[in-house]
Amino acid sequence: MDRPYDDQTLQALIKMEVACRIGLESLPHLPKESEDALREPIETLCRTTEREVERLSPGYKRKAV
């Protein structure tokens, strides 16, 4: 069965998800007003990216660090 995407697409989404996680980890190191302004958009991007990865590659699990 042909996939509706290629590996490059999945890799790009995985990189975005990793960047989201790094962004979330970085928030506590920012000034409070910056953290407050950025938290919700970053969390939204993380959830959306995670859903897309799951949609394109059901069962994909990222390795725990």
mmJSON file of the N, C-alpha and C atoms, coordinates in Angstrom:
{"data_MODEL":{"atom_site":{
"group_PDB":["ATOM","ATOM","ATOM","ATOM","ATOM","ATOM","ATOM","ATOM","ATOM","ATOM","ATOM","ATOM","ATOM","ATOM","ATOM","ATOM","ATOM","ATOM","ATOM","ATOM","ATOM","ATOM","ATOM","ATOM","ATOM","ATOM","ATOM","ATOM","ATOM","ATOM","ATOM","ATOM","ATOM","ATOM","ATOM","ATOM","ATOM","ATOM","ATOM","ATOM","ATOM","ATOM","ATOM","ATOM","ATOM","ATOM","ATOM","ATOM","ATOM","ATOM","ATOM","ATOM","ATOM","ATOM","ATOM","ATOM","ATOM","ATOM","ATOM","ATOM","ATOM","ATOM","ATOM","ATOM","ATOM","ATOM","ATOM","ATOM","ATOM","ATOM","ATOM","ATOM","ATOM","ATOM","ATOM","ATOM","ATOM","ATOM","ATOM","ATOM","ATOM","ATOM","ATOM","ATOM","ATOM","ATOM","ATOM","ATOM","ATOM","ATOM","ATOM","ATOM","ATOM","ATOM","ATOM","ATOM","ATOM","ATOM","ATOM","ATOM","ATOM","ATOM","ATOM","ATOM","ATOM","ATOM","ATOM","ATOM","ATOM","ATOM","ATOM","ATOM","ATOM","ATOM","ATOM","ATOM","ATOM","ATOM","ATOM","ATOM","ATOM","ATOM","ATOM","ATOM","ATOM","ATOM","ATOM","ATOM","ATOM","ATOM","ATOM","ATOM","ATOM","ATOM","ATOM","ATOM","ATOM","ATOM","ATOM","ATOM","ATOM","ATOM","ATOM","ATOM","ATOM","ATOM","ATOM","ATOM","ATOM","ATOM","ATOM","ATOM","ATOM","ATOM","ATOM","ATOM","ATOM","ATOM","ATOM","ATOM","ATOM","ATOM","ATOM","ATOM","ATOM","ATOM","ATOM","ATOM","ATOM","ATOM","ATOM","ATOM","ATOM","ATOM","ATOM","ATOM","ATOM","ATOM","ATOM","ATOM","ATOM","ATOM","ATOM","ATOM","ATOM","ATOM","ATOM","ATOM","ATOM","ATOM","ATOM","ATOM","ATOM","ATOM","ATOM"],
"id":[1,2,3,4,5,6,7,8,9,10,11,12,13,14,15,16,17,18,19,20,21,22,23,24,25,26,27,28,29,30,31,32,33,34,35,36,37,38,39,40,41,42,43,44,45,46,47,48,49,50,51,52,53,54,55,56,57,58,59,60,61,62,63,64,65,66,67,68,69,70,71,72,73,74,75,76,77,78,79,80,81,82,83,84,85,86,87,88,89,90,91,92,93,94,95,96,97,98,99,100,101,102,103,104,105,106,107,108,109,110,111,112,113,114,115,116,117,118,119,120,121,122,123,124,125,126,127,128,129,130,131,132,133,134,135,136,137,138,139,140,141,142,143,144,145,146,147,148,149,150,151,152,153,154,155,156,157,158,159,160,161,162,163,164,165,166,167,168,169,170,171,172,173,174,175,176,177,178,179,180,181,182,183,184,185,186,187,188,189,190,191,192,193,194,195],
"type_symbol":["N","C","C","N","C","C","N","C","C","N","C","C","N","C","C","N","C","C","N","C","C","N","C","C","N","C","C","N","C","C","N","C","C","N","C","C","N","C","C","N","C","C","N","C","C","N","C","C","N","C","C","N","C","C","N","C","C","N","C","C","N","C","C","N","C","C","N","C","C","N","C","C","N","C","C","N","C","C","N","C","C","N","C","C","N","C","C","N","C","C","N","C","C","N","C","C","N","C","C","N","C","C","N","C","C","N","C","C","N","C","C","N","C","C","N","C","C","N","C","C","N","C","C","N","C","C","N","C","C","N","C","C","N","C","C","N","C","C","N","C","C","N","C","C","N","C","C","N","C","C","N","C","C","N","C","C","N","C","C","N","C","C","N","C","C","N","C","C","N","C","C","N","C","C","N","C","C","N","C","C","N","C","C","N","C","C","N","C","C","N","C","C","N","C","C"],
"label_atom_id":["N","CA","C","N","CA","C","N","CA","C","N","CA","C","N","CA","C","N","CA","C","N","CA","C","N","CA","C","N","CA","C","N","CA","C","N","CA","C","N","CA","C","N","CA","C","N","CA","C","N","CA","C","N","CA","C","N","CA","C","N","CA","C","N","CA","C","N","CA","C","N","CA","C","N","CA","C","N","CA","C","N","CA","C","N","CA","C","N","CA","C","N","CA","C","N","CA","C","N","CA","C","N","CA","C","N","CA","C","N","CA","C","N","CA","C","N","CA","C","N","CA","C","N","CA","C","N","CA","C","N","CA","C","N","CA","C","N","CA","C","N","CA","C","N","CA","C","N","CA","C","N","CA","C","N","CA","C","N","CA","C","N","CA","C","N","CA","C","N","CA","C","N","CA","C","N","CA","C","N","CA","C","N","CA","C","N","CA","C","N","CA","C","N","CA","C","N","CA","C","N","CA","C","N","CA","C","N","CA","C","N","CA","C","N","CA","C","N","CA","C","N","CA","C","N","CA","C"],
"label_alt_id":[null,null,null,null,null,null,null,null,null,null,null,null,null,null,null,null,null,null,null,null,null,null,null,null,null,null,null,null,null,null,null,null,null,null,null,null,null,null,null,null,null,null,null,null,null,null,null,null,null,null,null,null,null,null,null,null,null,null,null,null,null,null,null,null,null,null,null,null,null,null,null,null,null,null,null,null,null,null,null,null,null,null,null,null,null,null,null,null,null,null,null,null,null,null,null,null,null,null,null,null,null,null,null,null,null,null,null,null,null,null,null,null,null,null,null,null,null,null,null,null,null,null,null,null,null,null,null,null,null,null,null,null,null,null,null,null,null,null,null,null,null,null,null,null,null,null,null,null,null,null,null,null,null,null,null,null,null,null,null,null,null,null,null,null,null,null,null,null,null,null,null,null,null,null,null,null,null,null,null,null,null,null,null,null,null,null,null,null,null,null,null,null,null,null,null],
"label_comp_id":["MET","MET","MET","ASP","ASP","ASP","ARG","ARG","ARG","PRO","PRO","PRO","TYR","TYR","TYR","ASP","ASP","ASP","ASP","ASP","ASP","GLN","GLN","GLN","THR","THR","THR","LEU","LEU","LEU","GLN","GLN","GLN","ALA","ALA","ALA","LEU","LEU","LEU","ILE","ILE","ILE","LYS","LYS","LYS","MET","MET","MET","GLU","GLU","GLU","VAL","VAL","VAL","ALA","ALA","ALA","CYS","CYS","CYS","ARG","ARG","ARG","ILE","ILE","ILE","GLY","GLY","GLY","LEU","LEU","LEU","GLU","GLU","GLU","SER","SER","SER","LEU","LEU","LEU","PRO","PRO","PRO","HIS","HIS","HIS","LEU","LEU","LEU","PRO","PRO","PRO","LYS","LYS","LYS","GLU","GLU","GLU","SER","SER","SER","GLU","GLU","GLU","ASP","ASP","ASP","ALA","ALA","ALA","LEU","LEU","LEU","ARG","ARG","ARG","GLU","GLU","GLU","PRO","PRO","PRO","ILE","ILE","ILE","GLU","GLU","GLU","THR","THR","THR","LEU","LEU","LEU","CYS","CYS","CYS","ARG","ARG","ARG","THR","THR","THR","THR","THR","THR","GLU","GLU","GLU","ARG","ARG","ARG","GLU","GLU","GLU","VAL","VAL","VAL","GLU","GLU","GLU","ARG","ARG","ARG","LEU","LEU","LEU","SER","SER","SER","PRO","PRO","PRO","GLY","GLY","GLY","TYR","TYR","TYR","LYS","LYS","LYS","ARG","ARG","ARG","LYS","LYS","LYS","ALA","ALA","ALA","VAL","VAL","VAL"],
"label_asym_id":["A","A","A","A","A","A","A","A","A","A","A","A","A","A","A","A","A","A","A","A","A","A","A","A","A","A","A","A","A","A","A","A","A","A","A","A","A","A","A","A","A","A","A","A","A","A","A","A","A","A","A","A","A","A","A","A","A","A","A","A","A","A","A","A","A","A","A","A","A","A","A","A","A","A","A","A","A","A","A","A","A","A","A","A","A","A","A","A","A","A","A","A","A","A","A","A","A","A","A","A","A","A","A","A","A","A","A","A","A","A","A","A","A","A","A","A","A","A","A","A","A","A","A","A","A","A","A","A","A","A","A","A","A","A","A","A","A","A","A","A","A","A","A","A","A","A","A","A","A","A","A","A","A","A","A","A","A","A","A","A","A","A","A","A","A","A","A","A","A","A","A","A","A","A","A","A","A","A","A","A","A","A","A","A","A","A","A","A","A","A","A","A","A","A","A"],
"label_entity_id":["1","1","1","1","1","1","1","1","1","1","1","1","1","1","1","1","1","1","1","1","1","1","1","1","1","1","1","1","1","1","1","1","1","1","1","1","1","1","1","1","1","1","1","1","1","1","1","1","1","1","1","1","1","1","1","1","1","1","1","1","1","1","1","1","1","1","1","1","1","1","1","1","1","1","1","1","1","1","1","1","1","1","1","1","1","1","1","1","1","1","1","1","1","1","1","1","1","1","1","1","1","1","1","1","1","1","1","1","1","1","1","1","1","1","1","1","1","1","1","1","1","1","1","1","1","1","1","1","1","1","1","1","1","1","1","1","1","1","1","1","1","1","1","1","1","1","1","1","1","1","1","1","1","1","1","1","1","1","1","1","1","1","1","1","1","1","1","1","1","1","1","1","1","1","1","1","1","1","1","1","1","1","1","1","1","1","1","1","1","1","1","1","1","1","1"],
"label_seq_id":[1,1,1,2,2,2,3,3,3,4,4,4,5,5,5,6,6,6,7,7,7,8,8,8,9,9,9,10,10,10,11,11,11,12,12,12,13,13,13,14,14,14,15,15,15,16,16,16,17,17,17,18,18,18,19,19,19,20,20,20,21,21,21,22,22,22,23,23,23,24,24,24,25,25,25,26,26,26,27,27,27,28,28,28,29,29,29,30,30,30,31,31,31,32,32,32,33,33,33,34,34,34,35,35,35,36,36,36,37,37,37,38,38,38,39,39,39,40,40,40,41,41,41,42,42,42,43,43,43,44,44,44,45,45,45,46,46,46,47,47,47,48,48,48,49,49,49,50,50,50,51,51,51,52,52,52,53,53,53,54,54,54,55,55,55,56,56,56,57,57,57,58,58,58,59,59,59,60,60,60,61,61,61,62,62,62,63,63,63,64,64,64,65,65,65],
"pdbx_PDB_ins_code":[null,null,null,null,null,null,null,null,null,null,null,null,null,null,null,null,null,null,null,null,null,null,null,null,null,null,null,null,null,null,null,null,null,null,null,null,null,null,null,null,null,null,null,null,null,null,null,null,null,null,null,null,null,null,null,null,null,null,null,null,null,null,null,null,null,null,null,null,null,null,null,null,null,null,null,null,null,null,null,null,null,null,null,null,null,null,null,null,null,null,null,null,null,null,null,null,null,null,null,null,null,null,null,null,null,null,null,null,null,null,null,null,null,null,null,null,null,null,null,null,null,null,null,null,null,null,null,null,null,null,null,null,null,null,null,null,null,null,null,null,null,null,null,null,null,null,null,null,null,null,null,null,null,null,null,null,null,null,null,null,null,null,null,null,null,null,null,null,null,null,null,null,null,null,null,null,null,null,null,null,null,null,null,null,null,null,null,null,null,null,null,null,null,null,null],
"Cartn_x":[0.847,0.0,0.891,0.584,1.361,0.991,2.001,1.766,1.46,0.575,0.233,1.286,2.426,3.509,4.817,5.917,7.213,7.95,9.057,9.824,10.315,10.591,11.048,9.978,8.72,7.613,7.551,7.62,7.568,8.758,9.939,11.134,10.986,10.404,10.191,9.247,8.183,7.247,7.894,8.701,9.391,10.341,11.043,11.937,11.14,9.95,9.111,8.661,8.321,7.898,9.042,10.237,11.407,11.635,11.528,11.708,10.661,9.445,8.396,8.778,9.23,9.605,10.76,11.714,12.822,12.3,11.368,10.764,10.063,9.306,8.618,9.606,10.682,11.698,12.399,12.462,13.161,12.317,11.009,10.129,10.456,10.723,10.989,12.236,13.079,14.298,14.091,12.887,12.564,11.96,11.961,11.212,9.745,9.099,7.732,6.767,6.859,5.906,6.144,7.389,7.683,7.181,7.438,6.962,5.44,4.751,3.294,2.791,3.457,3.024,3.279,4.313,4.716,4.169,3.814,3.433,2.288,1.174,0.011,0.281,0.885,1.159,2.103,3.104,4.031,3.318,2.502,1.762,0.806,0.162,-0.739,0.026,1.178,1.993,2.443,2.82,3.236,2.098,0.91,-0.227,-0.567,-0.569,-0.892,0.139,1.405,2.473,2.391,2.153,2.037,0.883,-0.259,-1.403,-1.057,-0.337,0.038,1.004,1.957,2.876,2.082,1.157,0.34,-0.542,-1.077,-1.931,-1.137,0.068,0.874,1.571,1.867,2.574,1.97,0.777,0.109,1.034,1.01,1.831,3.254,3.623,4.986,5.188,6.268,6.615,7.998,8.101,9.434,10.135,11.437,12.219,12.244,12.063,12.156,13.604,13.804,15.164,15.553],
"Cartn_y":[-1.179,0.0,1.241,2.187,3.423,4.345,4.977,5.952,7.301,8.092,9.404,10.471,10.059,10.96,10.228,10.954,10.291,10.398,9.702,9.709,11.109,11.924,13.292,14.102,13.884,14.564,14.153,12.859,12.366,12.886,12.874,13.378,14.86,15.634,17.064,17.256,16.476,16.574,16.151,15.121,14.67,15.754,16.405,17.508,18.641,18.931,19.976,19.592,18.329,17.876,17.993,17.628,17.763,19.235,20.104,21.541,22.056,21.556,21.946,21.551,20.334,19.847,20.676,21.011,21.855,23.224,23.749,25.04,25.008,23.957,23.836,23.748,23.004,22.88,24.208,25.055,26.338,27.418,27.276,28.328,28.794,27.893,28.352,29.242,29.26,30.065,31.474,31.736,33.054,33.944,35.253,36.132,35.687,35.866,35.38,35.831,37.1,37.588,36.915,36.597,35.878,34.439,33.807,32.44,32.381,33.318,33.343,33.561,34.419,34.729,33.559,32.783,31.736,30.348,30.101,28.745,28.181,28.878,28.336,28.08,29.027,28.726,27.535,27.409,26.279,24.975,24.958,23.748,23.35,24.344,24.068,23.462,24.029,23.49,22.063,21.82,20.468,19.466,19.816,18.897,18.641,19.701,19.567,18.707,18.958,18.179,16.714,16.471,15.096,14.366,15.045,14.445,14.111,15.014,14.776,13.597,13.506,12.365,11.08,11.062,9.868,9.55,10.579,10.359,9.742,10.261,9.778,8.454,8.242,7.016,6.477,5.854,5.347,4.434,4.653,3.838,4.327,5.413,5.935,6.343,5.918,6.302,6.91,8.084,8.677,8.038,7.938,7.335,8.245,7.659,8.421,8.803,9.981,10.464,10.216],
"Cartn_z":[0.0,0.0,0.0,-0.867,-0.933,0.218,0.768,1.829,1.191,1.815,1.257,1.598,2.075,2.45,2.223,2.323,2.213,3.547,3.65,4.895,5.242,4.228,4.47,5.207,4.856,5.532,6.993,7.248,8.623,9.42,8.839,9.533,9.866,8.957,9.218,10.402,10.46,11.578,12.888,12.849,14.062,14.554,13.644,14.038,14.669,14.114,14.701,16.103,16.287,17.608,18.614,18.201,19.074,19.414,18.428,18.669,19.659,19.552,20.502,21.925,22.076,23.409,23.989,23.151,23.61,24.008,23.212,23.54,24.883,25.137,26.428,27.586,27.385,28.432,28.691,27.69,27.803,28.459,28.424,28.93,30.353,31.298,32.674,32.794,31.782,31.83,31.267,30.794,30.23,31.3,31.052,31.949,31.988,33.126,33.341,32.245,31.839,30.834,29.468,29.146,27.908,28.0,29.123,29.332,29.186,29.824,29.758,28.33,27.586,26.22,25.259,25.511,24.574,24.905,26.144,26.56,25.718,25.644,24.944,23.455,22.711,21.302,21.104,21.963,21.834,22.161,23.212,23.565,22.444,21.833,20.708,19.545,19.206,18.123,18.443,19.69,20.094,19.909,20.364,20.234,18.766,17.976,16.557,15.846,16.106,15.479,15.894,17.159,17.651,16.959,16.796,16.097,14.644,13.985,12.586,12.455,13.366,13.345,13.521,14.468,14.722,13.516,12.874,11.703,10.551,10.319,9.204,9.51,10.778,11.16,12.451,12.348,13.547,14.361,15.653,16.525,16.697,15.987,16.143,17.591,18.162,19.538,19.524,20.114,20.213,21.401,21.292,22.359,23.572,24.725,25.977,26.203,26.754,26.986,28.42],
"occupancy":[1.0,1.0,1.0,1.0,1.0,1.0,1.0,1.0,1.0,1.0,1.0,1.0,1.0,1.0,1.0,1.0,1.0,1.0,1.0,1.0,1.0,1.0,1.0,1.0,1.0,1.0,1.0,1.0,1.0,1.0,1.0,1.0,1.0,1.0,1.0,1.0,1.0,1.0,1.0,1.0,1.0,1.0,1.0,1.0,1.0,1.0,1.0,1.0,1.0,1.0,1.0,1.0,1.0,1.0,1.0,1.0,1.0,1.0,1.0,1.0,1.0,1.0,1.0,1.0,1.0,1.0,1.0,1.0,1.0,1.0,1.0,1.0,1.0,1.0,1.0,1.0,1.0,1.0,1.0,1.0,1.0,1.0,1.0,1.0,1.0,1.0,1.0,1.0,1.0,1.0,1.0,1.0,1.0,1.0,1.0,1.0,1.0,1.0,1.0,1.0,1.0,1.0,1.0,1.0,1.0,1.0,1.0,1.0,1.0,1.0,1.0,1.0,1.0,1.0,1.0,1.0,1.0,1.0,1.0,1.0,1.0,1.0,1.0,1.0,1.0,1.0,1.0,1.0,1.0,1.0,1.0,1.0,1.0,1.0,1.0,1.0,1.0,1.0,1.0,1.0,1.0,1.0,1.0,1.0,1.0,1.0,1.0,1.0,1.0,1.0,1.0,1.0,1.0,1.0,1.0,1.0,1.0,1.0,1.0,1.0,1.0,1.0,1.0,1.0,1.0,1.0,1.0,1.0,1.0,1.0,1.0,1.0,1.0,1.0,1.0,1.0,1.0,1.0,1.0,1.0,1.0,1.0,1.0,1.0,1.0,1.0,1.0,1.0,1.0,1.0,1.0,1.0,1.0,1.0,1.0],
"B_iso_or_equiv":[0.0,0.0,0.0,0.0,0.0,0.0,0.0,0.0,0.0,0.0,0.0,0.0,0.0,0.0,0.0,0.0,0.0,0.0,0.0,0.0,0.0,0.0,0.0,0.0,0.0,0.0,0.0,0.0,0.0,0.0,0.0,0.0,0.0,0.0,0.0,0.0,0.0,0.0,0.0,0.0,0.0,0.0,0.0,0.0,0.0,0.0,0.0,0.0,0.0,0.0,0.0,0.0,0.0,0.0,0.0,0.0,0.0,0.0,0.0,0.0,0.0,0.0,0.0,0.0,0.0,0.0,0.0,0.0,0.0,0.0,0.0,0.0,0.0,0.0,0.0,0.0,0.0,0.0,0.0,0.0,0.0,0.0,0.0,0.0,0.0,0.0,0.0,0.0,0.0,0.0,0.0,0.0,0.0,0.0,0.0,0.0,0.0,0.0,0.0,0.0,0.0,0.0,0.0,0.0,0.0,0.0,0.0,0.0,0.0,0.0,0.0,0.0,0.0,0.0,0.0,0.0,0.0,0.0,0.0,0.0,0.0,0.0,0.0,0.0,0.0,0.0,0.0,0.0,0.0,0.0,0.0,0.0,0.0,0.0,0.0,0.0,0.0,0.0,0.0,0.0,0.0,0.0,0.0,0.0,0.0,0.0,0.0,0.0,0.0,0.0,0.0,0.0,0.0,0.0,0.0,0.0,0.0,0.0,0.0,0.0,0.0,0.0,0.0,0.0,0.0,0.0,0.0,0.0,0.0,0.0,0.0,0.0,0.0,0.0,0.0,0.0,0.0,0.0,0.0,0.0,0.0,0.0,0.0,0.0,0.0,0.0,0.0,0.0,0.0,0.0,0.0,0.0,0.0,0.0,0.0],
"pdbx_formal_charge":[null,null,null,null,null,null,null,null,null,null,null,null,null,null,null,null,null,null,null,null,null,null,null,null,null,null,null,null,null,null,null,null,null,null,null,null,null,null,null,null,null,null,null,null,null,null,null,null,null,null,null,null,null,null,null,null,null,null,null,null,null,null,null,null,null,null,null,null,null,null,null,null,null,null,null,null,null,null,null,null,null,null,null,null,null,null,null,null,null,null,null,null,null,null,null,null,null,null,null,null,null,null,null,null,null,null,null,null,null,null,null,null,null,null,null,null,null,null,null,null,null,null,null,null,null,null,null,null,null,null,null,null,null,null,null,null,null,null,null,null,null,null,null,null,null,null,null,null,null,null,null,null,null,null,null,null,null,null,null,null,null,null,null,null,null,null,null,null,null,null,null,null,null,null,null,null,null,null,null,null,null,null,null,null,null,null,null,null,null,null,null,null,null,null,null],
"auth_seq_id":[1,1,1,2,2,2,3,3,3,4,4,4,5,5,5,6,6,6,7,7,7,8,8,8,9,9,9,10,10,10,11,11,11,12,12,12,13,13,13,14,14,14,15,15,15,16,16,16,17,17,17,18,18,18,19,19,19,20,20,20,21,21,21,22,22,22,23,23,23,24,24,24,25,25,25,26,26,26,27,27,27,28,28,28,29,29,29,30,30,30,31,31,31,32,32,32,33,33,33,34,34,34,35,35,35,36,36,36,37,37,37,38,38,38,39,39,39,40,40,40,41,41,41,42,42,42,43,43,43,44,44,44,45,45,45,46,46,46,47,47,47,48,48,48,49,49,49,50,50,50,51,51,51,52,52,52,53,53,53,54,54,54,55,55,55,56,56,56,57,57,57,58,58,58,59,59,59,60,60,60,61,61,61,62,62,62,63,63,63,64,64,64,65,65,65],
"auth_comp_id":["MET","MET","MET","ASP","ASP","ASP","ARG","ARG","ARG","PRO","PRO","PRO","TYR","TYR","TYR","ASP","ASP","ASP","ASP","ASP","ASP","GLN","GLN","GLN","THR","THR","THR","LEU","LEU","LEU","GLN","GLN","GLN","ALA","ALA","ALA","LEU","LEU","LEU","ILE","ILE","ILE","LYS","LYS","LYS","MET","MET","MET","GLU","GLU","GLU","VAL","VAL","VAL","ALA","ALA","ALA","CYS","CYS","CYS","ARG","ARG","ARG","ILE","ILE","ILE","GLY","GLY","GLY","LEU","LEU","LEU","GLU","GLU","GLU","SER","SER","SER","LEU","LEU","LEU","PRO","PRO","PRO","HIS","HIS","HIS","LEU","LEU","LEU","PRO","PRO","PRO","LYS","LYS","LYS","GLU","GLU","GLU","SER","SER","SER","GLU","GLU","GLU","ASP","ASP","ASP","ALA","ALA","ALA","LEU","LEU","LEU","ARG","ARG","ARG","GLU","GLU","GLU","PRO","PRO","PRO","ILE","ILE","ILE","GLU","GLU","GLU","THR","THR","THR","LEU","LEU","LEU","CYS","CYS","CYS","ARG","ARG","ARG","THR","THR","THR","THR","THR","THR","GLU","GLU","GLU","ARG","ARG","ARG","GLU","GLU","GLU","VAL","VAL","VAL","GLU","GLU","GLU","ARG","ARG","ARG","LEU","LEU","LEU","SER","SER","SER","PRO","PRO","PRO","GLY","GLY","GLY","TYR","TYR","TYR","LYS","LYS","LYS","ARG","ARG","ARG","LYS","LYS","LYS","ALA","ALA","ALA","VAL","VAL","VAL"],
"auth_asym_id":["A","A","A","A","A","A","A","A","A","A","A","A","A","A","A","A","A","A","A","A","A","A","A","A","A","A","A","A","A","A","A","A","A","A","A","A","A","A","A","A","A","A","A","A","A","A","A","A","A","A","A","A","A","A","A","A","A","A","A","A","A","A","A","A","A","A","A","A","A","A","A","A","A","A","A","A","A","A","A","A","A","A","A","A","A","A","A","A","A","A","A","A","A","A","A","A","A","A","A","A","A","A","A","A","A","A","A","A","A","A","A","A","A","A","A","A","A","A","A","A","A","A","A","A","A","A","A","A","A","A","A","A","A","A","A","A","A","A","A","A","A","A","A","A","A","A","A","A","A","A","A","A","A","A","A","A","A","A","A","A","A","A","A","A","A","A","A","A","A","A","A","A","A","A","A","A","A","A","A","A","A","A","A","A","A","A","A","A","A","A","A","A","A","A","A"],
"auth_atom_id":["N","CA","C","N","CA","C","N","CA","C","N","CA","C","N","CA","C","N","CA","C","N","CA","C","N","CA","C","N","CA","C","N","CA","C","N","CA","C","N","CA","C","N","CA","C","N","CA","C","N","CA","C","N","CA","C","N","CA","C","N","CA","C","N","CA","C","N","CA","C","N","CA","C","N","CA","C","N","CA","C","N","CA","C","N","CA","C","N","CA","C","N","CA","C","N","CA","C","N","CA","C","N","CA","C","N","CA","C","N","CA","C","N","CA","C","N","CA","C","N","CA","C","N","CA","C","N","CA","C","N","CA","C","N","CA","C","N","CA","C","N","CA","C","N","CA","C","N","CA","C","N","CA","C","N","CA","C","N","CA","C","N","CA","C","N","CA","C","N","CA","C","N","CA","C","N","CA","C","N","CA","C","N","CA","C","N","CA","C","N","CA","C","N","CA","C","N","CA","C","N","CA","C","N","CA","C","N","CA","C","N","CA","C","N","CA","C","N","CA","C","N","CA","C","N","CA","C"],
"pdbx_PDB_model_num":[1,1,1,1,1,1,1,1,1,1,1,1,1,1,1,1,1,1,1,1,1,1,1,1,1,1,1,1,1,1,1,1,1,1,1,1,1,1,1,1,1,1,1,1,1,1,1,1,1,1,1,1,1,1,1,1,1,1,1,1,1,1,1,1,1,1,1,1,1,1,1,1,1,1,1,1,1,1,1,1,1,1,1,1,1,1,1,1,1,1,1,1,1,1,1,1,1,1,1,1,1,1,1,1,1,1,1,1,1,1,1,1,1,1,1,1,1,1,1,1,1,1,1,1,1,1,1,1,1,1,1,1,1,1,1,1,1,1,1,1,1,1,1,1,1,1,1,1,1,1,1,1,1,1,1,1,1,1,1,1,1,1,1,1,1,1,1,1,1,1,1,1,1,1,1,1,1,1,1,1,1,1,1,1,1,1,1,1,1,1,1,1,1,1,1]
}}}
